Amino acid sequence: MRIAAALFLVLHGLAHLVGFRAAFWPAPSLPVRGNLFGGLLGVGYFGTRALGIIWLLLALGYVLSAALLLVRSPSWSSVTLSVTGASAIMCLMFWPEARIGLVIDIALFAVALAVSRSGGPYLATAFSRELQQAALPAQPGAAAAVDEATLEKLPLPVRRYMRFMGVVGKPRDWSVRARFAARFRLDRGSWLKCDALQYDTRLQVSRIFCMQLSLKGLLPVTVRDTYVHGRGTMLAKAFDTFTVAKGTGPEIDVGELVTYLNDAILMAPSLLLGPEVSWREVDAGCFDVTLCDGALSVSARVWLDEQGAPRDFSTTDRFFDTPDGKRVRTEWRTPVSGFQDANGRKLPRHAQAVWQLPDGPFAYADFSVDPTQVSFNVPPS
Protein backbone atom coordinates (compact mmCIF):
# COMPACT_ATOMS: atom_id res chain seq x y z
CA MET A 1 0.00 0.00 0.00
CA ARG A 2 2.80 2.41 0.87
CA ILE A 3 4.60 1.69 -2.42
CA ALA A 4 1.38 2.16 -4.39
CA ALA A 5 0.74 5.49 -2.65
CA ALA A 6 4.30 6.64 -3.37
CA LEU A 7 3.91 5.68 -7.02
CA PHE A 8 0.68 7.69 -7.21
CA LEU A 9 2.45 10.74 -5.78
CA VAL A 10 5.23 10.44 -8.35
CA LEU A 11 2.76 10.11 -11.24
CA HIS A 12 0.71 13.04 -9.99
CA GLY A 13 3.92 15.04 -9.72
CA LEU A 14 4.96 14.16 -13.27
CA ALA A 15 1.62 15.45 -14.53
CA HIS A 16 2.73 18.91 -13.35
CA LEU A 17 5.55 18.85 -15.90
CA VAL A 18 2.94 19.53 -18.58
CA GLY A 19 2.64 23.09 -17.26
CA PHE A 20 6.43 23.44 -17.14
CA ARG A 21 6.82 22.31 -20.77
CA ALA A 22 3.99 24.52 -22.03
CA ALA A 23 5.69 27.57 -20.50
CA PHE A 24 9.09 26.91 -22.09
CA TRP A 25 8.40 24.67 -25.12
CA PRO A 26 4.84 25.29 -26.28
CA ALA A 27 3.36 23.26 -29.13
CA PRO A 28 0.09 23.37 -31.11
CA SER A 29 -1.31 20.65 -28.84
CA LEU A 30 0.20 22.31 -25.75
CA PRO A 31 -0.11 26.08 -26.08
CA VAL A 32 1.37 28.53 -23.61
CA ARG A 33 -1.09 30.09 -21.17
CA GLY A 34 -0.75 33.83 -20.65
CA ASN A 35 -4.18 34.32 -19.13
CA LEU A 36 -5.29 32.95 -15.78
CA PHE A 37 -8.60 32.37 -14.00
CA GLY A 38 -10.44 31.71 -17.25
CA GLY A 39 -8.93 34.74 -19.00
CA LEU A 40 -9.51 37.27 -16.21
CA LEU A 41 -5.82 37.95 -15.58
CA GLY A 42 -2.94 38.28 -18.03
CA VAL A 43 0.62 37.55 -16.87
CA GLY A 44 2.79 38.18 -19.94
CA TYR A 45 5.98 36.47 -21.11
CA PHE A 46 7.94 36.52 -17.86
CA GLY A 47 4.87 35.59 -15.83
CA THR A 48 4.31 32.45 -17.88
CA ARG A 49 7.96 31.45 -17.38
CA ALA A 50 7.72 32.01 -13.63
CA LEU A 51 4.58 29.88 -13.47
CA GLY A 52 6.38 27.19 -15.47
CA ILE A 53 9.12 27.09 -12.82
CA ILE A 54 6.43 26.70 -10.15
CA TRP A 55 4.96 23.71 -12.01
CA LEU A 56 8.44 22.16 -12.06
CA LEU A 57 8.93 22.76 -8.34
CA LEU A 58 5.56 21.15 -7.60
CA ALA A 59 6.58 18.08 -9.58
CA LEU A 60 9.79 17.83 -7.55
CA GLY A 61 7.80 18.39 -4.36
CA TYR A 62 5.62 15.36 -5.07
CA VAL A 63 8.70 13.25 -5.79
CA LEU A 64 10.14 14.37 -2.43
CA SER A 65 6.84 13.52 -0.75
CA ALA A 66 6.92 10.02 -2.26
CA ALA A 67 10.49 9.49 -1.05
CA LEU A 68 9.59 10.58 2.50
CA LEU A 69 6.62 8.22 2.46
CA LEU A 70 8.80 5.29 1.41
CA VAL A 71 11.27 5.88 4.26
CA ARG A 72 8.38 6.40 6.74
CA SER A 73 9.45 9.93 7.59
CA PRO A 74 6.99 11.75 9.90
CA SER A 75 7.41 14.86 7.74
CA TRP A 76 5.72 13.09 4.81
CA SER A 77 2.27 14.39 5.59
CA SER A 78 3.29 18.02 6.17
CA VAL A 79 5.26 18.10 2.90
CA THR A 80 2.35 16.52 1.01
CA LEU A 81 -0.14 18.99 2.48
CA SER A 82 2.05 21.95 1.55
CA VAL A 83 2.71 20.78 -2.00
CA THR A 84 -0.91 19.77 -2.58
CA GLY A 85 -2.20 23.11 -1.30
CA ALA A 86 0.11 24.96 -3.69
CA SER A 87 -0.89 22.64 -6.53
CA ALA A 88 -4.57 23.30 -5.91
CA ILE A 89 -3.98 27.06 -6.12
CA MET A 90 -2.16 26.60 -9.44
CA CYS A 91 -4.98 24.43 -10.77
CA LEU A 92 -7.48 27.15 -9.85
CA MET A 93 -5.36 29.69 -11.70
CA PHE A 94 -5.32 27.48 -14.79
CA TRP A 95 -9.03 26.67 -14.63
CA PRO A 96 -10.76 25.06 -16.49
CA GLU A 97 -7.95 23.13 -18.22
CA ALA A 98 -6.54 21.97 -14.85
CA ARG A 99 -9.90 20.98 -13.32
CA ILE A 100 -8.99 17.28 -13.16
CA GLY A 101 -5.82 18.14 -11.28
CA LEU A 102 -7.85 20.23 -8.83
CA VAL A 103 -10.16 17.31 -8.09
CA ILE A 104 -7.16 15.04 -7.49
CA ASP A 105 -5.56 17.68 -5.24
CA ILE A 106 -8.69 18.03 -3.12
CA ALA A 107 -8.91 14.26 -2.62
CA LEU A 108 -5.20 13.97 -1.92
CA PHE A 109 -5.30 16.87 0.55
CA ALA A 110 -8.15 15.20 2.46
CA VAL A 111 -6.28 11.90 2.65
CA ALA A 112 -3.02 13.53 3.71
CA LEU A 113 -4.83 15.61 6.32
CA ALA A 114 -6.50 12.48 7.73
CA VAL A 115 -3.18 10.64 7.90
CA SER A 116 -1.38 13.61 9.45
CA ARG A 117 -4.02 13.94 12.19
CA SER A 118 -4.20 10.27 13.14
CA GLY A 119 -1.97 7.60 14.59
CA GLY A 120 0.16 7.27 17.68
CA PRO A 121 2.80 9.88 16.77
CA TYR A 122 0.20 12.59 16.22
CA LEU A 123 -1.64 11.73 19.43
CA ALA A 124 1.63 12.00 21.36
CA THR A 125 2.28 15.40 19.77
CA ALA A 126 -1.21 16.68 20.58
CA PHE A 127 -0.93 15.39 24.15
CA SER A 128 2.46 17.04 24.64
CA ARG A 129 1.06 20.32 23.31
CA GLU A 130 -1.84 20.09 25.75
CA LEU A 131 0.54 19.57 28.67
CA GLN A 132 2.65 22.55 27.64
CA GLN A 133 -0.39 24.82 27.40
CA ALA A 134 -1.56 23.71 30.87
CA ALA A 135 1.78 24.88 32.37
CA LEU A 136 1.56 22.40 35.25
CA PRO A 137 4.10 22.30 38.11
CA ALA A 138 7.18 20.24 37.27
CA GLN A 139 7.82 18.39 40.53
CA PRO A 140 7.54 18.69 44.31
CA GLY A 141 10.20 18.53 46.96
CA ALA A 142 11.13 15.31 48.71
CA ALA A 143 8.15 13.38 50.04
CA ALA A 144 8.12 11.13 53.09
CA ALA A 145 7.13 7.51 52.65
CA VAL A 146 3.57 6.52 53.49
CA ASP A 147 3.68 4.44 56.68
CA GLU A 148 1.23 2.62 58.90
CA ALA A 149 0.91 5.70 61.10
CA THR A 150 -0.46 7.58 58.09
CA LEU A 151 -3.02 4.87 57.44
CA GLU A 152 -4.16 4.73 61.07
CA LYS A 153 -6.00 8.00 60.49
CA LEU A 154 -8.16 6.37 57.81
CA PRO A 155 -11.29 4.21 58.13
CA LEU A 156 -10.68 0.45 58.23
CA PRO A 157 -11.83 -0.39 54.64
CA VAL A 158 -9.70 2.47 53.29
CA ARG A 159 -6.68 1.03 55.10
CA ARG A 160 -7.30 -2.39 53.54
CA TYR A 161 -7.60 -0.76 50.15
CA MET A 162 -4.40 1.30 50.54
CA ARG A 163 -2.41 -1.76 51.64
CA PHE A 164 -3.69 -3.80 48.72
CA MET A 165 -2.72 -1.05 46.25
CA GLY A 166 0.88 -1.11 47.53
CA VAL A 167 0.93 2.39 48.99
CA VAL A 168 2.77 1.58 52.26
CA GLY A 169 6.52 2.12 52.21
CA LYS A 170 6.55 4.35 49.12
CA PRO A 171 6.72 8.15 48.95
CA ARG A 172 3.38 9.77 48.29
CA ASP A 173 2.75 9.93 44.53
CA TRP A 174 2.38 13.33 42.91
CA SER A 175 1.65 12.37 39.30
CA VAL A 176 0.69 9.46 37.08
CA ARG A 177 0.96 9.17 33.32
CA ALA A 178 -0.63 6.36 31.31
CA ARG A 179 -1.33 5.15 27.80
CA PHE A 180 -4.27 2.88 27.10
CA ALA A 181 -5.52 0.69 24.31
CA ALA A 182 -9.24 1.37 24.49
CA ARG A 183 -12.63 1.09 22.84
CA PHE A 184 -15.30 3.76 22.67
CA ARG A 185 -18.83 4.12 21.33
CA LEU A 186 -21.39 6.88 21.03
CA ASP A 187 -24.45 4.61 21.30
CA ARG A 188 -25.24 0.97 21.97
CA GLY A 189 -23.89 -0.01 18.56
CA SER A 190 -20.46 -1.22 17.57
CA TRP A 191 -17.22 -0.24 19.33
CA LEU A 192 -14.49 1.93 17.86
CA LYS A 193 -10.85 1.21 18.67
CA CYS A 194 -8.98 4.18 20.08
CA ASP A 195 -5.70 5.17 21.67
CA ALA A 196 -5.59 7.31 24.82
CA LEU A 197 -2.99 9.22 26.83
CA GLN A 198 -3.52 10.87 30.19
CA TYR A 199 -1.65 12.74 32.89
CA ASP A 200 -2.87 13.46 36.43
CA THR A 201 -1.09 15.56 39.04
CA ARG A 202 -1.97 16.55 42.60
CA LEU A 203 0.48 19.47 42.74
CA GLN A 204 -2.22 21.56 41.11
CA VAL A 205 -5.13 19.18 40.85
CA SER A 206 -5.26 18.60 37.11
CA ARG A 207 -6.15 15.96 34.55
CA ILE A 208 -5.15 15.97 30.88
CA PHE A 209 -6.71 13.22 28.75
CA CYS A 210 -6.36 12.89 24.97
CA MET A 211 -7.99 10.18 22.91
CA GLN A 212 -7.96 9.50 19.20
CA LEU A 213 -10.42 7.43 17.22
CA SER A 214 -11.55 7.06 13.64
CA LEU A 215 -15.24 7.41 12.77
CA LYS A 216 -16.32 5.00 10.02
CA GLY A 217 -12.65 4.09 9.69
CA LEU A 218 -12.04 7.31 7.74
CA LEU A 219 -12.60 10.44 9.82
CA PRO A 220 -9.95 10.96 12.52
CA VAL A 221 -11.30 12.61 15.66
CA THR A 222 -9.16 13.83 18.55
CA VAL A 223 -10.94 14.14 21.91
CA ARG A 224 -9.62 16.13 24.87
CA ASP A 225 -11.00 15.90 28.41
CA THR A 226 -9.18 18.30 30.72
CA TYR A 227 -9.42 19.69 34.24
CA VAL A 228 -7.01 22.58 34.81
CA HIS A 229 -7.23 25.61 37.15
CA GLY A 230 -10.58 24.39 38.47
CA ARG A 231 -12.21 24.28 35.04
CA GLY A 232 -13.20 21.28 32.96
CA THR A 233 -13.41 21.09 29.18
CA MET A 234 -14.51 18.40 26.74
CA LEU A 235 -13.51 19.04 23.14
CA ALA A 236 -13.76 16.78 20.08
CA LYS A 237 -12.32 17.86 16.73
CA ALA A 238 -12.39 16.14 13.35
CA PHE A 239 -8.88 16.21 11.83
CA ASP A 240 -8.09 17.94 15.15
CA THR A 241 -9.22 21.06 13.29
CA PHE A 242 -13.02 21.19 12.99
CA THR A 243 -14.97 21.18 16.28
CA VAL A 244 -17.68 18.50 16.36
CA ALA A 245 -18.46 18.64 20.10
CA LYS A 246 -17.55 20.95 22.96
CA GLY A 247 -18.56 21.03 26.58
CA THR A 248 -17.81 23.61 29.28
CA GLY A 249 -19.57 24.91 32.35
CA PRO A 250 -20.21 23.89 35.96
CA GLU A 251 -21.39 20.39 35.08
CA ILE A 252 -18.24 19.70 33.07
CA ASP A 253 -16.06 21.13 35.86
CA VAL A 254 -17.59 18.70 38.35
CA GLY A 255 -17.51 15.78 35.92
CA GLU A 256 -13.83 16.22 35.09
CA LEU A 257 -12.86 16.60 38.76
CA VAL A 258 -14.64 13.38 39.75
CA THR A 259 -12.94 11.62 36.84
CA TYR A 260 -9.61 12.71 38.33
CA LEU A 261 -10.80 11.16 41.59
CA ASN A 262 -11.60 7.94 39.70
CA ASP A 263 -8.14 7.86 38.10
CA ALA A 264 -6.51 8.19 41.50
CA ILE A 265 -8.66 5.52 43.15
CA LEU A 266 -7.87 2.96 40.42
CA MET A 267 -4.20 3.73 39.75
CA ALA A 268 -2.54 6.06 42.26
CA PRO A 269 -4.40 6.28 45.59
CA SER A 270 -1.66 8.14 47.43
CA LEU A 271 -2.54 11.17 45.27
CA LEU A 272 -5.48 11.41 47.65
CA LEU A 273 -3.59 11.33 50.96
CA GLY A 274 -3.98 15.02 51.69
CA PRO A 275 -6.26 17.42 53.58
CA GLU A 276 -8.35 18.01 50.46
CA VAL A 277 -9.75 14.45 50.69
CA SER A 278 -12.06 12.96 53.32
CA TRP A 279 -13.09 9.32 53.80
CA ARG A 280 -16.09 7.62 55.39
CA GLU A 281 -16.66 3.95 56.09
CA VAL A 282 -19.91 2.53 54.74
CA ASP A 283 -19.28 -1.07 55.79
CA ALA A 284 -16.37 -3.52 55.84
CA GLY A 285 -16.24 -3.69 52.06
CA CYS A 286 -17.22 -0.18 51.03
CA PHE A 287 -16.25 3.45 51.64
CA ASP A 288 -17.17 6.93 50.46
CA VAL A 289 -14.53 9.46 49.40
CA THR A 290 -14.86 13.22 48.88
CA LEU A 291 -12.39 15.46 47.06
CA CYS A 292 -12.38 19.26 47.30
CA ASP A 293 -10.61 21.61 44.93
CA GLY A 294 -11.31 25.25 45.60
CA ALA A 295 -15.07 25.75 45.60
CA LEU A 296 -15.71 22.39 43.95
CA SER A 297 -16.46 19.20 45.83
CA VAL A 298 -17.11 15.72 44.39
CA SER A 299 -17.87 12.39 46.03
CA ALA A 300 -17.93 8.72 45.09
CA ARG A 301 -18.55 5.31 46.62
CA VAL A 302 -15.96 2.54 46.23
CA TRP A 303 -16.68 -1.18 46.68
CA LEU A 304 -13.86 -3.58 47.61
CA ASP A 305 -13.42 -7.33 47.19
CA GLU A 306 -12.19 -9.61 49.96
CA GLN A 307 -8.56 -8.65 49.24
CA GLY A 308 -9.21 -4.92 49.45
CA ALA A 309 -9.11 -4.40 45.67
CA PRO A 310 -11.56 -1.80 44.30
CA ARG A 311 -14.10 -3.62 42.17
CA ASP A 312 -16.42 -0.71 41.39
CA PHE A 313 -16.62 3.09 41.67
CA SER A 314 -19.90 5.01 41.61
CA THR A 315 -20.66 8.72 41.55
CA THR A 316 -23.57 10.99 40.71
CA ASP A 317 -21.24 13.93 40.13
CA ARG A 318 -21.31 13.45 36.38
CA PHE A 319 -23.82 14.65 33.82
CA PHE A 320 -25.12 12.74 30.81
CA ASP A 321 -25.86 14.63 27.58
CA THR A 322 -29.36 13.61 26.51
CA PRO A 323 -30.50 13.59 22.85
CA ASP A 324 -32.45 16.83 23.42
CA GLY A 325 -29.27 18.65 24.46
CA LYS A 326 -29.79 18.66 28.22
CA ARG A 327 -27.20 17.67 30.81
CA VAL A 328 -28.74 15.39 33.42
CA ARG A 329 -27.04 14.30 36.64
CA THR A 330 -26.61 10.55 36.17
CA GLU A 331 -24.90 7.76 38.07
CA TRP A 332 -21.56 6.87 36.49
CA ARG A 333 -19.65 3.71 37.35
CA THR A 334 -16.29 2.15 36.48
CA PRO A 335 -16.39 -1.60 37.22
CA VAL A 336 -12.96 -3.26 37.30
CA SER A 337 -12.07 -6.74 36.07
CA GLY A 338 -9.02 -7.95 37.99
CA PHE A 339 -5.76 -6.39 39.14
CA GLN A 340 -2.14 -7.03 38.21
CA ASP A 341 1.23 -6.50 39.89
CA ALA A 342 3.33 -3.56 38.69
CA ASN A 343 6.63 -3.19 40.58
CA GLY A 344 5.07 -3.46 44.00
CA ARG A 345 1.91 -1.62 43.00
CA LYS A 346 -1.46 -2.85 41.83
CA LEU A 347 -3.06 -1.71 38.59
CA PRO A 348 -6.38 -2.72 37.00
CA ARG A 349 -6.27 -5.21 34.16
CA HIS A 350 -9.43 -3.94 32.58
CA ALA A 351 -12.10 -1.33 33.38
CA GLN A 352 -15.18 0.18 31.80
CA ALA A 353 -17.02 3.47 32.06
CA VAL A 354 -20.75 2.89 32.40
CA TRP A 355 -23.73 5.27 32.52
CA GLN A 356 -26.69 4.01 34.57
CA LEU A 357 -29.47 5.15 32.23
CA PRO A 358 -33.25 4.71 32.64
CA ASP A 359 -33.27 2.03 29.92
CA GLY A 360 -30.37 0.14 31.49
CA PRO A 361 -26.57 0.37 31.91
CA PHE A 362 -24.68 1.79 28.94
CA ALA A 363 -20.97 0.95 28.78
CA TYR A 364 -19.40 3.48 26.44
CA ALA A 365 -15.66 3.20 27.19
CA ASP A 366 -13.56 0.11 27.68
CA PHE A 367 -9.90 0.29 28.80
CA SER A 368 -7.12 -2.29 29.02
CA VAL A 369 -4.12 -1.38 31.17
CA ASP A 370 -0.56 -2.33 30.24
CA PRO A 371 1.70 -1.80 33.30
CA THR A 372 4.65 -0.93 31.05
CA GLN A 373 2.64 2.07 29.78
CA VAL A 374 2.01 3.56 33.22
CA SER A 375 4.59 5.76 35.00
CA PHE A 376 4.50 7.57 38.29
CA ASN A 377 5.98 10.81 39.58
CA VAL A 378 7.02 12.11 36.18
CA PRO A 379 6.99 15.78 35.08
CA PRO A 380 4.41 17.01 32.55
CA SER A 381 6.72 16.93 29.56
Protein Blocks (a to p, Z undefined) as FASTA:
>chain_A
ZZmmmmmmmmmmmmmmmmmmmmmmgcfklccdfbgehhpacebjmlmmmmmmmmmmmmmm
mmmmmmmmmnopaklmmmmmmmmmmmmmmmmmmpcklmmmmmmmmmmmmmmmmmmmgcjk
lmmmmmmmmmmmnopafbdcddddddfklmmmpcfklmmmmmmnomgopacdfbdcdddd
ddddfblcdcddddddddddfklgcddddddddehhlaccddddddeehiacddddehhl
accbdcedjklmmmmmmmmmmmmmmmmmmlmmcfkbccddfblmbccddddehjbccddd
ddddfkopafbdcdfkbccddfkopacddddddddehiadeehiacdfbdcdddddfkbp
cdfbdcdddfklccehiacZZ
